[in-house]
């Protein structure tokens, strides 16, 4: 199998939380928004919303996909990214 035929392998996605105050995330593609109560991350496994208080991003490397944040972490919620379902005609001919 040549390099062109191999399936693309994404970065590993891991979460390591320490005492609900420090969170290390790998497999981060982008940070889509943040404030001191919510951080929205685009990861290899979907959109991840980190909720809490006094949240602060200490380090983010888009090249390695690593992010480190601290603050009072109250929630971690994944949501799937919406995919195009093909439009009207694909629904009509299912």
PDB file of N, CA, C and O in Angstrom:
ATOM      1  N   UNK A   1       0.847  -1.168   0.000  1.00  0.00           N
ATOM      2  CA  UNK A   1       0.000   0.000   0.000  1.00  0.00           C
ATOM      3  C   UNK A   1       0.901   1.242   0.000  1.00  0.00           C
ATOM      4  O   UNK A   1       1.761   1.377   0.871  1.00  0.00           O
ATOM      5  N   UNK A   2       0.716   2.134  -0.950  1.00  0.00           N
ATOM      6  CA  UNK A   2       1.533   3.345  -1.020  1.00  0.00           C
ATOM      7  C   UNK A   2       1.044   4.374  -0.010  1.00  0.00           C
ATOM      8  O   UNK A   2      -0.017   4.216   0.594  1.00  0.00           O
ATOM      9  N   UNK A   3       1.834   5.429   0.164  1.00  0.00           N
ATOM     10  CA  UNK A   3       1.462   6.498   1.104  1.00  0.00           C
ATOM     11  C   UNK A   3       0.153   7.162   0.713  1.00  0.00           C
ATOM     12  O   UNK A   3      -0.599   7.599   1.585  1.00  0.00           O
ATOM     13  N   UNK A   4      -0.141   7.248  -0.603  1.00  0.00           N
ATOM     14  CA  UNK A   4      -1.365   7.892  -1.058  1.00  0.00           C
ATOM     15  C   UNK A   4      -2.606   7.063  -0.757  1.00  0.00           C
ATOM     16  O   UNK A   4      -3.702   7.612  -0.646  1.00  0.00           O
ATOM     17  N   UNK A   5      -2.448   5.734  -0.621  1.00  0.00           N
ATOM     18  CA  UNK A   5      -3.582   4.851  -0.411  1.00  0.00           C
ATOM     19  C   UNK A   5      -3.898   4.621   1.060  1.00  0.00           C
ATOM     20  O   UNK A   5      -4.957   4.080   1.380  1.00  0.00           O
ATOM     21  N   UNK A   6      -3.006   5.017   1.958  1.00  0.00           N
ATOM     22  CA  UNK A   6      -3.231   4.788   3.384  1.00  0.00           C
ATOM     23  C   UNK A   6      -4.282   5.755   3.909  1.00  0.00           C
ATOM     24  O   UNK A   6      -4.287   6.929   3.538  1.00  0.00           O
ATOM     25  N   UNK A   7      -5.171   5.271   4.767  1.00  0.00           N
ATOM     26  CA  UNK A   7      -6.162   6.169   5.343  1.00  0.00           C
ATOM     27  C   UNK A   7      -5.500   7.189   6.258  1.00  0.00           C
ATOM     28  O   UNK A   7      -4.515   6.884   6.930  1.00  0.00           O
ATOM     29  N   UNK A   8      -6.041   8.392   6.281  1.00  0.00           N
ATOM     30  CA  UNK A   8      -5.502   9.449   7.143  1.00  0.00           C
ATOM     31  C   UNK A   8      -5.758   9.097   8.604  1.00  0.00           C
ATOM     32  O   UNK A   8      -6.872   8.735   8.982  1.00  0.00           O
ATOM     33  N   UNK A   9      -4.721   9.209   9.409  1.00  0.00           N
ATOM     34  CA  UNK A   9      -4.840   8.917  10.823  1.00  0.00           C
ATOM     35  C   UNK A   9      -4.792  10.240  11.572  1.00  0.00           C
ATOM     36  O   UNK A   9      -3.834  11.000  11.433  1.00  0.00           O
ATOM     37  N   UNK A  10      -5.833  10.520  12.374  1.00  0.00           N
ATOM     38  CA  UNK A  10      -5.868  11.758  13.133  1.00  0.00           C
ATOM     39  C   UNK A  10      -4.982  11.685  14.365  1.00  0.00           C
ATOM     40  O   UNK A  10      -4.494  10.623  14.752  1.00  0.00           O
ATOM     41  N   UNK A  11      -4.795  12.840  14.960  1.00  0.00           N
ATOM     42  CA  UNK A  11      -4.021  12.896  16.194  1.00  0.00           C
ATOM     43  C   UNK A  11      -4.824  12.243  17.311  1.00  0.00           C
ATOM     44  O   UNK A  11      -6.055  12.261  17.295  1.00  0.00           O
ATOM     45  N   UNK A  12      -4.125  11.674  18.270  1.00  0.00           N
ATOM     46  CA  UNK A  12      -4.814  11.094  19.420  1.00  0.00           C
ATOM     47  C   UNK A  12      -5.475  12.207  20.216  1.00  0.00           C
ATOM     48  O   UNK A  12      -4.960  13.323  20.294  1.00  0.00           O
ATOM     49  N   UNK A  13      -6.612  11.892  20.801  1.00  0.00           N
ATOM     50  CA  UNK A  13      -7.350  12.863  21.601  1.00  0.00           C
ATOM     51  C   UNK A  13      -7.457  12.335  23.024  1.00  0.00           C
ATOM     52  O   UNK A  13      -8.085  11.305  23.266  1.00  0.00           O
ATOM     53  N   UNK A  14      -6.844  13.042  23.959  1.00  0.00           N
ATOM     54  CA  UNK A  14      -6.868  12.644  25.360  1.00  0.00           C
ATOM     55  C   UNK A  14      -7.175  13.846  26.236  1.00  0.00           C
ATOM     56  O   UNK A  14      -6.874  14.987  25.888  1.00  0.00           O
ATOM     57  N   UNK A  15      -7.778  13.561  27.377  1.00  0.00           N
ATOM     58  CA  UNK A  15      -8.039  14.569  28.404  1.00  0.00           C
ATOM     59  C   UNK A  15      -7.408  14.098  29.698  1.00  0.00           C
ATOM     60  O   UNK A  15      -7.614  12.958  30.115  1.00  0.00           O
ATOM     61  N   UNK A  16      -6.644  14.964  30.331  1.00  0.00           N
ATOM     62  CA  UNK A  16      -6.105  14.668  31.657  1.00  0.00           C
ATOM     63  C   UNK A  16      -6.455  15.838  32.555  1.00  0.00           C
ATOM     64  O   UNK A  16      -5.984  16.957  32.351  1.00  0.00           O
ATOM     65  N   UNK A  17      -7.296  15.567  33.561  1.00  0.00           N
ATOM     66  CA  UNK A  17      -7.720  16.613  34.489  1.00  0.00           C
ATOM     67  C   UNK A  17      -7.127  16.334  35.860  1.00  0.00           C
ATOM     68  O   UNK A  17      -7.142  15.203  36.345  1.00  0.00           O
ATOM     69  N   UNK A  18      -6.607  17.385  36.470  1.00  0.00           N
ATOM     70  CA  UNK A  18      -6.019  17.280  37.800  1.00  0.00           C
ATOM     71  C   UNK A  18      -6.845  18.128  38.776  1.00  0.00           C
ATOM     72  O   UNK A  18      -6.894  19.352  38.661  1.00  0.00           O
ATOM     73  N   UNK A  19      -7.483  17.464  39.727  1.00  0.00           N
ATOM     74  CA  UNK A  19      -8.229  18.128  40.804  1.00  0.00           C
ATOM     75  C   UNK A  19      -9.258  19.143  40.322  1.00  0.00           C
ATOM     76  O   UNK A  19      -9.542  20.110  41.029  1.00  0.00           O
ATOM     77  N   UNK A  20      -9.819  18.944  39.137  1.00  0.00           N
ATOM     78  CA  UNK A  20     -10.816  19.858  38.549  1.00  0.00           C
ATOM     79  C   UNK A  20     -10.301  21.289  38.436  1.00  0.00           C
ATOM     80  O   UNK A  20     -11.092  22.228  38.340  1.00  0.00           O
ATOM     81  N   UNK A  21      -8.980  21.460  38.447  1.00  0.00           N
ATOM     82  CA  UNK A  21      -8.393  22.799  38.333  1.00  0.00           C
ATOM     83  C   UNK A  21      -7.446  22.942  37.145  1.00  0.00           C
ATOM     84  O   UNK A  21      -7.195  24.059  36.694  1.00  0.00           O
ATOM     85  N   UNK A  22      -6.924  21.847  36.636  1.00  0.00           N
ATOM     86  CA  UNK A  22      -5.998  21.878  35.510  1.00  0.00           C
ATOM     87  C   UNK A  22      -6.462  20.837  34.497  1.00  0.00           C
ATOM     88  O   UNK A  22      -6.788  19.708  34.865  1.00  0.00           O
ATOM     89  N   UNK A  23      -6.492  21.220  33.217  1.00  0.00           N
ATOM     90  CA  UNK A  23      -6.900  20.297  32.165  1.00  0.00           C
ATOM     91  C   UNK A  23      -5.891  20.358  31.032  1.00  0.00           C
ATOM     92  O   UNK A  23      -5.580  21.428  30.510  1.00  0.00           O
ATOM     93  N   UNK A  24      -5.384  19.182  30.660  1.00  0.00           N
ATOM     94  CA  UNK A  24      -4.505  19.034  29.499  1.00  0.00           C
ATOM     95  C   UNK A  24      -5.276  18.259  28.447  1.00  0.00           C
ATOM     96  O   UNK A  24      -5.812  17.188  28.727  1.00  0.00           O
ATOM     97  N   UNK A  25      -5.332  18.800  27.232  1.00  0.00           N
ATOM     98  CA  UNK A  25      -6.087  18.187  26.144  1.00  0.00           C
ATOM     99  C   UNK A  25      -5.154  18.017  24.954  1.00  0.00           C
ATOM    100  O   UNK A  25      -4.418  18.937  24.598  1.00  0.00           O
ATOM    101  N   UNK A  26      -5.185  16.831  24.337  1.00  0.00           N
ATOM    102  CA  UNK A  26      -4.460  16.612  23.090  1.00  0.00           C
ATOM    103  C   UNK A  26      -5.476  16.351  21.988  1.00  0.00           C
ATOM    104  O   UNK A  26      -6.630  16.024  22.264  1.00  0.00           O
ATOM    105  N   UNK A  27      -5.047  16.493  20.750  1.00  0.00           N
ATOM    106  CA  UNK A  27      -5.951  16.301  19.617  1.00  0.00           C
ATOM    107  C   UNK A  27      -6.837  17.512  19.374  1.00  0.00           C
ATOM    108  O   UNK A  27      -7.929  17.381  18.820  1.00  0.00           O
ATOM    109  N   UNK A  28      -6.379  18.692  19.785  1.00  0.00           N
ATOM    110  CA  UNK A  28      -7.142  19.921  19.577  1.00  0.00           C
ATOM    111  C   UNK A  28      -6.786  20.491  18.212  1.00  0.00           C
ATOM    112  O   UNK A  28      -5.612  20.700  17.908  1.00  0.00           O
ATOM    113  N   UNK A  29      -7.791  20.741  17.399  1.00  0.00           N
ATOM    114  CA  UNK A  29      -7.590  21.309  16.074  1.00  0.00           C
ATOM    115  C   UNK A  29      -7.596  22.832  16.141  1.00  0.00           C
ATOM    116  O   UNK A  29      -6.776  23.494  15.504  1.00  0.00           O
ATOM    117  N   UNK A  30      -8.539  23.389  16.928  1.00  0.00           N
ATOM    118  CA  UNK A  30      -8.659  24.846  17.009  1.00  0.00           C
ATOM    119  C   UNK A  30      -9.435  25.232  18.261  1.00  0.00           C
ATOM    120  O   UNK A  30     -10.168  24.420  18.825  1.00  0.00           O
ATOM    121  N   UNK A  31      -9.265  26.470  18.687  1.00  0.00           N
ATOM    122  CA  UNK A  31     -10.068  27.067  19.753  1.00  0.00           C
ATOM    123  C   UNK A  31     -11.050  27.993  19.061  1.00  0.00           C
ATOM    124  O   UNK A  31     -10.644  28.994  18.472  1.00  0.00           O
ATOM    125  N   UNK A  32     -12.345  27.673  19.123  1.00  0.00           N
ATOM    126  CA  UNK A  32     -13.325  28.468  18.385  1.00  0.00           C
ATOM    127  C   UNK A  32     -13.887  29.624  19.198  1.00  0.00           C
ATOM    128  O   UNK A  32     -14.523  30.514  18.635  1.00  0.00           O
ATOM    129  N   UNK A  33     -13.669  29.634  20.499  1.00  0.00           N
ATOM    130  CA  UNK A  33     -14.125  30.742  21.328  1.00  0.00           C
ATOM    131  C   UNK A  33     -13.791  30.487  22.783  1.00  0.00           C
ATOM    132  O   UNK A  33     -13.644  29.344  23.216  1.00  0.00           O
ATOM    133  N   UNK A  34     -13.672  31.586  23.537  1.00  0.00           N
ATOM    134  CA  UNK A  34     -13.377  31.412  24.955  1.00  0.00           C
ATOM    135  C   UNK A  34     -13.693  32.691  25.719  1.00  0.00           C
ATOM    136  O   UNK A  34     -13.623  33.798  25.184  1.00  0.00           O
ATOM    137  N   UNK A  35     -14.038  32.504  26.968  1.00  0.00           N
ATOM    138  CA  UNK A  35     -14.107  33.570  27.956  1.00  0.00           C
ATOM    139  C   UNK A  35     -13.802  32.924  29.302  1.00  0.00           C
ATOM    140  O   UNK A  35     -13.375  31.771  29.342  1.00  0.00           O
ATOM    141  N   UNK A  36     -14.011  33.636  30.403  1.00  0.00           N
ATOM    142  CA  UNK A  36     -13.612  33.063  31.693  1.00  0.00           C
ATOM    143  C   UNK A  36     -14.570  32.005  32.227  1.00  0.00           C
ATOM    144  O   UNK A  36     -14.301  31.405  33.267  1.00  0.00           O
ATOM    145  N   UNK A  37     -15.700  31.761  31.525  1.00  0.00           N
ATOM    146  CA  UNK A  37     -16.652  30.732  31.965  1.00  0.00           C
ATOM    147  C   UNK A  37     -16.866  29.612  30.953  1.00  0.00           C
ATOM    148  O   UNK A  37     -17.511  28.614  31.274  1.00  0.00           O
ATOM    149  N   UNK A  38     -16.335  29.755  29.729  1.00  0.00           N
ATOM    150  CA  UNK A  38     -16.554  28.734  28.708  1.00  0.00           C
ATOM    151  C   UNK A  38     -15.422  28.786  27.687  1.00  0.00           C
ATOM    152  O   UNK A  38     -15.012  29.860  27.245  1.00  0.00           O
ATOM    153  N   UNK A  39     -14.927  27.603  27.320  1.00  0.00           N
ATOM    154  CA  UNK A  39     -13.932  27.482  26.267  1.00  0.00           C
ATOM    155  C   UNK A  39     -14.452  26.457  25.265  1.00  0.00           C
ATOM    156  O   UNK A  39     -14.786  25.334  25.642  1.00  0.00           O
ATOM    157  N   UNK A  40     -14.524  26.838  23.993  1.00  0.00           N
ATOM    158  CA  UNK A  40     -15.014  25.962  22.929  1.00  0.00           C
ATOM    159  C   UNK A  40     -13.835  25.473  22.109  1.00  0.00           C
ATOM    160  O   UNK A  40     -13.108  26.265  21.509  1.00  0.00           O
ATOM    161  N   UNK A  41     -13.652  24.150  22.088  1.00  0.00           N
ATOM    162  CA  UNK A  41     -12.533  23.538  21.379  1.00  0.00           C
ATOM    163  C   UNK A  41     -13.050  22.662  20.251  1.00  0.00           C
ATOM    164  O   UNK A  41     -14.044  21.956  20.413  1.00  0.00           O
ATOM    165  N   UNK A  42     -12.375  22.708  19.106  1.00  0.00           N
ATOM    166  CA  UNK A  42     -12.630  21.773  18.025  1.00  0.00           C
ATOM    167  C   UNK A  42     -11.553  20.701  18.143  1.00  0.00           C
ATOM    168  O   UNK A  42     -10.362  20.984  18.015  1.00  0.00           O
ATOM    169  N   UNK A  43     -11.988  19.461  18.389  1.00  0.00           N
ATOM    170  CA  UNK A  43     -11.042  18.364  18.602  1.00  0.00           C
ATOM    171  C   UNK A  43     -11.217  17.302  17.524  1.00  0.00           C
ATOM    172  O   UNK A  43     -12.125  17.376  16.696  1.00  0.00           O
ATOM    173  N   UNK A  44     -10.342  16.332  17.552  1.00  0.00           N
ATOM    174  CA  UNK A  44     -10.420  15.198  16.628  1.00  0.00           C
ATOM    175  C   UNK A  44     -11.716  14.402  16.816  1.00  0.00           C
ATOM    176  O   UNK A  44     -12.125  13.683  15.904  1.00  0.00           O
ATOM    177  N   UNK A  45     -12.358  14.512  17.959  1.00  0.00           N
ATOM    178  CA  UNK A  45     -13.563  13.738  18.263  1.00  0.00           C
ATOM    179  C   UNK A  45     -14.815  14.600  18.369  1.00  0.00           C
ATOM    180  O   UNK A  45     -15.808  14.160  18.949  1.00  0.00           O
ATOM    181  N   UNK A  46     -14.796  15.811  17.826  1.00  0.00           N
ATOM    182  CA  UNK A  46     -15.962  16.680  17.857  1.00  0.00           C
ATOM    183  C   UNK A  46     -15.690  17.939  18.657  1.00  0.00           C
ATOM    184  O   UNK A  46     -14.575  18.173  19.122  1.00  0.00           O
ATOM    185  N   UNK A  47     -16.730  18.744  18.807  1.00  0.00           N
ATOM    186  CA  UNK A  47     -16.589  19.991  19.559  1.00  0.00           C
ATOM    187  C   UNK A  47     -16.678  19.709  21.057  1.00  0.00           C
ATOM    188  O   UNK A  47     -17.576  18.999  21.510  1.00  0.00           O
ATOM    189  N   UNK A  48     -15.749  20.267  21.816  1.00  0.00           N
ATOM    190  CA  UNK A  48     -15.701  20.082  23.262  1.00  0.00           C
ATOM    191  C   UNK A  48     -15.885  21.438  23.925  1.00  0.00           C
ATOM    192  O   UNK A  48     -15.141  22.381  23.650  1.00  0.00           O
ATOM    193  N   UNK A  49     -16.887  21.530  24.805  1.00  0.00           N
ATOM    194  CA  UNK A  49     -17.128  22.750  25.573  1.00  0.00           C
ATOM    195  C   UNK A  49     -16.694  22.502  27.005  1.00  0.00           C
ATOM    196  O   UNK A  49     -17.177  21.581  27.664  1.00  0.00           O
ATOM    197  N   UNK A  50     -15.773  23.337  27.482  1.00  0.00           N
ATOM    198  CA  UNK A  50     -15.305  23.280  28.866  1.00  0.00           C
ATOM    199  C   UNK A  50     -15.991  24.423  29.595  1.00  0.00           C
ATOM    200  O   UNK A  50     -15.816  25.587  29.236  1.00  0.00           O
ATOM    201  N   UNK A  51     -16.770  24.096  30.617  1.00  0.00           N
ATOM    202  CA  UNK A  51     -17.464  25.109  31.393  1.00  0.00           C
ATOM    203  C   UNK A  51     -16.875  25.225  32.783  1.00  0.00           C
ATOM    204  O   UNK A  51     -16.387  24.243  33.343  1.00  0.00           O
ATOM    205  N   UNK A  52     -16.921  26.431  33.343  1.00  0.00           N
ATOM    206  CA  UNK A  52     -16.399  26.614  34.691  1.00  0.00           C
ATOM    207  C   UNK A  52     -16.288  28.079  35.049  1.00  0.00           C
ATOM    208  O   UNK A  52     -17.020  28.916  34.521  1.00  0.00           O
ATOM    209  N   UNK A  53     -15.367  28.386  35.953  1.00  0.00           N
ATOM    210  CA  UNK A  53     -15.154  29.745  36.438  1.00  0.00           C
ATOM    211  C   UNK A  53     -13.670  30.064  36.417  1.00  0.00           C
ATOM    212  O   UNK A  53     -12.838  29.197  36.684  1.00  0.00           O
ATOM    213  N   UNK A  54     -13.345  31.289  36.103  1.00  0.00           N
ATOM    214  CA  UNK A  54     -11.949  31.757  36.066  1.00  0.00           C
ATOM    215  C   UNK A  54     -11.090  30.889  35.161  1.00  0.00           C
ATOM    216  O   UNK A  54      -9.938  30.601  35.484  1.00  0.00           O
ATOM    217  N   UNK A  55     -11.649  30.470  34.028  1.00  0.00           N
ATOM    218  CA  UNK A  55     -10.908  29.624  33.093  1.00  0.00           C
ATOM    219  C   UNK A  55      -9.865  30.458  32.354  1.00  0.00           C
ATOM    220  O   UNK A  55     -10.121  31.603  31.979  1.00  0.00           O
ATOM    221  N   UNK A  56      -8.699  29.875  32.152  1.00  0.00           N
ATOM    222  CA  UNK A  56      -7.588  30.566  31.523  1.00  0.00           C
ATOM    223  C   UNK A  56      -6.787  29.573  30.697  1.00  0.00           C
ATOM    224  O   UNK A  56      -6.370  28.535  31.211  1.00  0.00           O
ATOM    225  N   UNK A  57      -6.565  29.882  29.409  1.00  0.00           N
ATOM    226  CA  UNK A  57      -5.729  29.031  28.560  1.00  0.00           C
ATOM    227  C   UNK A  57      -4.280  29.420  28.790  1.00  0.00           C
ATOM    228  O   UNK A  57      -3.879  30.550  28.510  1.00  0.00           O
ATOM    229  N   UNK A  58      -3.498  28.481  29.301  1.00  0.00           N
ATOM    230  CA  UNK A  58      -2.075  28.732  29.562  1.00  0.00           C
ATOM    231  C   UNK A  58      -1.220  28.510  28.329  1.00  0.00           C
ATOM    232  O   UNK A  58      -0.280  29.260  28.068  1.00  0.00           O
ATOM    233  N   UNK A  59      -1.558  27.456  27.560  1.00  0.00           N
ATOM    234  CA  UNK A  59      -0.737  27.090  26.413  1.00  0.00           C
ATOM    235  C   UNK A  59      -1.607  26.409  25.370  1.00  0.00           C
ATOM    236  O   UNK A  59      -2.435  25.560  25.702  1.00  0.00           O
ATOM    237  N   UNK A  60      -1.419  26.782  24.105  1.00  0.00           N
ATOM    238  CA  UNK A  60      -2.085  26.095  23.001  1.00  0.00           C
ATOM    239  C   UNK A  60      -1.137  26.058  21.815  1.00  0.00           C
ATOM    240  O   UNK A  60      -0.655  27.096  21.364  1.00  0.00           O
ATOM    241  N   UNK A  61      -0.872  24.864  21.314  1.00  0.00           N
ATOM    242  CA  UNK A  61      -0.046  24.676  20.134  1.00  0.00           C
ATOM    243  C   UNK A  61      -0.891  24.010  19.058  1.00  0.00           C
ATOM    244  O   UNK A  61      -1.270  22.845  19.186  1.00  0.00           O
ATOM    245  N   UNK A  62      -1.182  24.751  18.004  1.00  0.00           N
ATOM    246  CA  UNK A  62      -1.973  24.185  16.924  1.00  0.00           C
ATOM    247  C   UNK A  62      -1.183  23.122  16.159  1.00  0.00           C
ATOM    248  O   UNK A  62      -1.769  22.186  15.614  1.00  0.00           O
ATOM    249  N   UNK A  63       0.143  23.264  16.117  1.00  0.00           N
ATOM    250  CA  UNK A  63       0.968  22.276  15.423  1.00  0.00           C
ATOM    251  C   UNK A  63       0.904  20.912  16.106  1.00  0.00           C
ATOM    252  O   UNK A  63       0.748  19.891  15.435  1.00  0.00           O
ATOM    253  N   UNK A  64       1.022  20.885  17.439  1.00  0.00           N
ATOM    254  CA  UNK A  64       1.008  19.605  18.158  1.00  0.00           C
ATOM    255  C   UNK A  64      -0.398  19.218  18.615  1.00  0.00           C
ATOM    256  O   UNK A  64      -0.633  18.061  18.965  1.00  0.00           O
ATOM    257  N   UNK A  65      -1.331  20.163  18.618  1.00  0.00           N
ATOM    258  CA  UNK A  65      -2.697  19.877  19.060  1.00  0.00           C
ATOM    259  C   UNK A  65      -2.843  19.797  20.564  1.00  0.00           C
ATOM    260  O   UNK A  65      -3.807  19.214  21.059  1.00  0.00           O
ATOM    261  N   UNK A  66      -1.897  20.378  21.307  1.00  0.00           N
ATOM    262  CA  UNK A  66      -1.925  20.316  22.770  1.00  0.00           C
ATOM    263  C   UNK A  66      -2.415  21.634  23.355  1.00  0.00           C
ATOM    264  O   UNK A  66      -2.040  22.712  22.896  1.00  0.00           O
ATOM    265  N   UNK A  67      -3.262  21.526  24.380  1.00  0.00           N
ATOM    266  CA  UNK A  67      -3.794  22.693  25.071  1.00  0.00           C
ATOM    267  C   UNK A  67      -3.745  22.440  26.568  1.00  0.00           C
ATOM    268  O   UNK A  67      -4.022  21.333  27.030  1.00  0.00           O
ATOM    269  N   UNK A  68      -3.390  23.478  27.325  1.00  0.00           N
ATOM    270  CA  UNK A  68      -3.372  23.416  28.786  1.00  0.00           C
ATOM    271  C   UNK A  68      -4.182  24.590  29.299  1.00  0.00           C
ATOM    272  O   UNK A  68      -3.976  25.726  28.871  1.00  0.00           O
ATOM    273  N   UNK A  69      -5.110  24.318  30.222  1.00  0.00           N
ATOM    274  CA  UNK A  69      -5.898  25.390  30.814  1.00  0.00           C
ATOM    275  C   UNK A  69      -6.042  25.161  32.298  1.00  0.00           C
ATOM    276  O   UNK A  69      -5.866  24.046  32.788  1.00  0.00           O
ATOM    277  N   UNK A  70      -6.368  26.242  33.024  1.00  0.00           N
ATOM    278  CA  UNK A  70      -6.634  26.109  34.456  1.00  0.00           C
ATOM    279  C   UNK A  70      -7.831  26.958  34.828  1.00  0.00           C
ATOM    280  O   UNK A  70      -8.295  27.782  34.039  1.00  0.00           O
ATOM    281  N   UNK A  71      -8.322  26.750  36.028  1.00  0.00           N
ATOM    282  CA  UNK A  71      -9.516  27.408  36.544  1.00  0.00           C
ATOM    283  C   UNK A  71     -10.377  26.372  37.243  1.00  0.00           C
ATOM    284  O   UNK A  71      -9.965  25.224  37.404  1.00  0.00           O
ATOM    285  N   UNK A  72     -11.561  26.769  37.655  1.00  0.00           N
ATOM    286  CA  UNK A  72     -12.496  25.830  38.284  1.00  0.00           C
ATOM    287  C   UNK A  72     -13.340  25.178  37.197  1.00  0.00           C
ATOM    288  O   UNK A  72     -14.243  25.806  36.646  1.00  0.00           O
ATOM    289  N   UNK A  73     -13.044  23.915  36.891  1.00  0.00           N
ATOM    290  CA  UNK A  73     -13.700  23.195  35.806  1.00  0.00           C
ATOM    291  C   UNK A  73     -14.956  22.516  36.328  1.00  0.00           C
ATOM    292  O   UNK A  73     -14.891  21.690  37.238  1.00  0.00           O
ATOM    293  N   UNK A  74     -16.107  22.871  35.747  1.00  0.00           N
ATOM    294  CA  UNK A  74     -17.394  22.324  36.196  1.00  0.00           C
ATOM    295  C   UNK A  74     -17.990  21.320  35.211  1.00  0.00           C
ATOM    296  O   UNK A  74     -18.723  20.418  35.617  1.00  0.00           O
ATOM    297  N   UNK A  75     -17.681  21.471  33.910  1.00  0.00           N
ATOM    298  CA  UNK A  75     -18.286  20.558  32.939  1.00  0.00           C
ATOM    299  C   UNK A  75     -17.409  20.398  31.709  1.00  0.00           C
ATOM    300  O   UNK A  75     -16.663  21.298  31.323  1.00  0.00           O
ATOM    301  N   UNK A  76     -17.526  19.213  31.104  1.00  0.00           N
ATOM    302  CA  UNK A  76     -16.913  18.888  29.820  1.00  0.00           C
ATOM    303  C   UNK A  76     -18.016  18.273  28.970  1.00  0.00           C
ATOM    304  O   UNK A  76     -18.538  17.213  29.313  1.00  0.00           O
ATOM    305  N   UNK A  77     -18.380  18.923  27.863  1.00  0.00           N
ATOM    306  CA  UNK A  77     -19.502  18.460  27.053  1.00  0.00           C
ATOM    307  C   UNK A  77     -19.069  18.358  25.599  1.00  0.00           C
ATOM    308  O   UNK A  77     -18.559  19.319  25.024  1.00  0.00           O
ATOM    309  N   UNK A  78     -19.277  17.179  25.005  1.00  0.00           N
ATOM    310  CA  UNK A  78     -19.002  16.976  23.591  1.00  0.00           C
ATOM    311  C   UNK A  78     -20.280  17.162  22.787  1.00  0.00           C
ATOM    312  O   UNK A  78     -21.370  16.800  23.230  1.00  0.00           O
ATOM    313  N   UNK A  79     -20.127  17.728  21.608  1.00  0.00           N
ATOM    314  CA  UNK A  79     -21.226  17.768  20.654  1.00  0.00           C
ATOM    315  C   UNK A  79     -20.649  17.448  19.288  1.00  0.00           C
ATOM    316  O   UNK A  79     -19.533  17.855  18.964  1.00  0.00           O
ATOM    317  N   UNK A  80     -21.395  16.733  18.507  1.00  0.00           N
ATOM    318  CA  UNK A  80     -20.931  16.345  17.185  1.00  0.00           C
ATOM    319  C   UNK A  80     -20.973  17.552  16.268  1.00  0.00           C
ATOM    320  O   UNK A  80     -21.867  18.391  16.367  1.00  0.00           O
ATOM    321  N   UNK A  81     -19.997  17.632  15.373  1.00  0.00           N
ATOM    322  CA  UNK A  81     -20.025  18.682  14.372  1.00  0.00           C
ATOM    323  C   UNK A  81     -21.060  18.289  13.334  1.00  0.00           C
ATOM    324  O   UNK A  81     -21.151  17.123  12.952  1.00  0.00           O
ATOM    325  N   UNK A  82     -21.832  19.248  12.883  1.00  0.00           N
ATOM    326  CA  UNK A  82     -22.891  18.964  11.920  1.00  0.00           C
ATOM    327  C   UNK A  82     -22.278  18.668  10.564  1.00  0.00           C
ATOM    328  O   UNK A  82     -21.416  19.399  10.076  1.00  0.00           O
ATOM    329  N   UNK A  83     -22.746  17.573   9.964  1.00  0.00           N
ATOM    330  CA  UNK A  83     -22.279  17.197   8.636  1.00  0.00           C
ATOM    331  C   UNK A  83     -23.392  17.473   7.649  1.00  0.00           C
ATOM    332  O   UNK A  83     -24.575  17.408   7.981  1.00  0.00           O
ATOM    333  N   UNK A  84     -22.990  17.782   6.429  1.00  0.00           N
ATOM    334  CA  UNK A  84     -23.956  18.031   5.381  1.00  0.00           C
ATOM    335  C   UNK A  84     -24.687  16.726   5.082  1.00  0.00           C
ATOM    336  O   UNK A  84     -24.055  15.714   4.778  1.00  0.00           O
ATOM    337  N   UNK A  85     -26.010  16.746   5.169  1.00  0.00           N
ATOM    338  CA  UNK A  85     -26.787  15.524   4.956  1.00  0.00           C
ATOM    339  C   UNK A  85     -27.231  15.357   3.512  1.00  0.00           C
ATOM    340  O   UNK A  85     -28.034  14.472   3.217  1.00  0.00           O
ATOM    341  N   UNK A  86     -26.727  16.186   2.606  1.00  0.00           N
ATOM    342  CA  UNK A  86     -27.017  15.991   1.201  1.00  0.00           C
ATOM    343  C   UNK A  86     -28.143  16.865   0.662  1.00  0.00           C
ATOM    344  O   UNK A  86     -28.340  16.911  -0.553  1.00  0.00           O
ATOM    345  N   UNK A  87     -28.873  17.545   1.500  1.00  0.00           N
ATOM    346  CA  UNK A  87     -29.917  18.451   1.032  1.00  0.00           C
ATOM    347  C   UNK A  87     -31.242  17.786   0.773  1.00  0.00           C
ATOM    348  O   UNK A  87     -31.486  16.655   1.195  1.00  0.00           O
ATOM    349  N   UNK A  88     -32.090  18.501   0.074  1.00  0.00           N
ATOM    350  CA  UNK A  88     -33.470  18.111  -0.167  1.00  0.00           C
ATOM    351  C   UNK A  88     -33.591  16.797  -0.927  1.00  0.00           C
ATOM    352  O   UNK A  88     -34.344  15.912  -0.519  1.00  0.00           O
ATOM    353  N   UNK A  89     -32.847  16.659  -2.045  1.00  0.00           N
ATOM    354  CA  UNK A  89     -33.012  15.484  -2.895  1.00  0.00           C
ATOM    355  C   UNK A  89     -32.515  14.209  -2.236  1.00  0.00           C
ATOM    356  O   UNK A  89     -33.088  13.145  -2.468  1.00  0.00           O
ATOM    357  N   UNK A  90     -31.476  14.279  -1.427  1.00  0.00           N
ATOM    358  CA  UNK A  90     -31.017  13.067  -0.762  1.00  0.00           C
ATOM    359  C   UNK A  90     -32.037  12.585   0.264  1.00  0.00           C
ATOM    360  O   UNK A  90     -32.178  11.382   0.479  1.00  0.00           O
ATOM    361  N   UNK A  91     -32.751  13.518   0.899  1.00  0.00           N
ATOM    362  CA  UNK A  91     -33.816  13.124   1.832  1.00  0.00           C
ATOM    363  C   UNK A  91     -35.001  12.533   1.086  1.00  0.00           C
ATOM    364  O   UNK A  91     -35.634  11.587   1.556  1.00  0.00           O
ATOM    365  N   UNK A  92     -35.297  13.099  -0.085  1.00  0.00           N
ATOM    366  CA  UNK A  92     -36.429  12.657  -0.887  1.00  0.00           C
ATOM    367  C   UNK A  92     -36.243  11.227  -1.396  1.00  0.00           C
ATOM    368  O   UNK A  92     -37.206  10.465  -1.461  1.00  0.00           O
ATOM    369  N   UNK A  93     -35.004  10.857  -1.760  1.00  0.00           N
ATOM    370  CA  UNK A  93     -34.741   9.550  -2.365  1.00  0.00           C
ATOM    371  C   UNK A  93     -34.141   8.542  -1.400  1.00  0.00           C
ATOM    372  O   UNK A  93     -33.461   7.619  -1.849  1.00  0.00           O
ATOM    373  N   UNK A  94     -34.356   8.670  -0.114  1.00  0.00           N
ATOM    374  CA  UNK A  94     -33.844   7.692   0.858  1.00  0.00           C
ATOM    375  C   UNK A  94     -34.684   6.454   0.857  1.00  0.00           C
ATOM    376  O   UNK A  94     -34.408   5.520   1.610  1.00  0.00           O
TER     377      UNK A  94
END
